[in-house]
Amino acid sequence: MSNGQKMRTQVMIHGQHYTITGTEPTEHVEKVAKQVDAKMSEINARNPYLDTNKLAVLTAVNAVHDLIKLQEQYARLEQEFQSLKD
């Protein structure tokens, strides 16, 4: 939403219900929650004895890792694009 109005979206992540409040459209929040849930399930399948707190931290670490890799890739592509323009 561009007007800054806050919305509440109900989602389920790793079997728990959450109410997410923010200015993003419901569809976006649901998409984010679905990806978080999928990543938690993936990590949990490999490490079934992790408690929820450790699982959440590992999920966050994985998400930030993926973000940093994408930022690095974007910077390389932008640099390559700039060199092609010059």
Helices and strands as residue ranges (DSSP letters): E 7-13, E 16-22, H 26-46, H 52-85
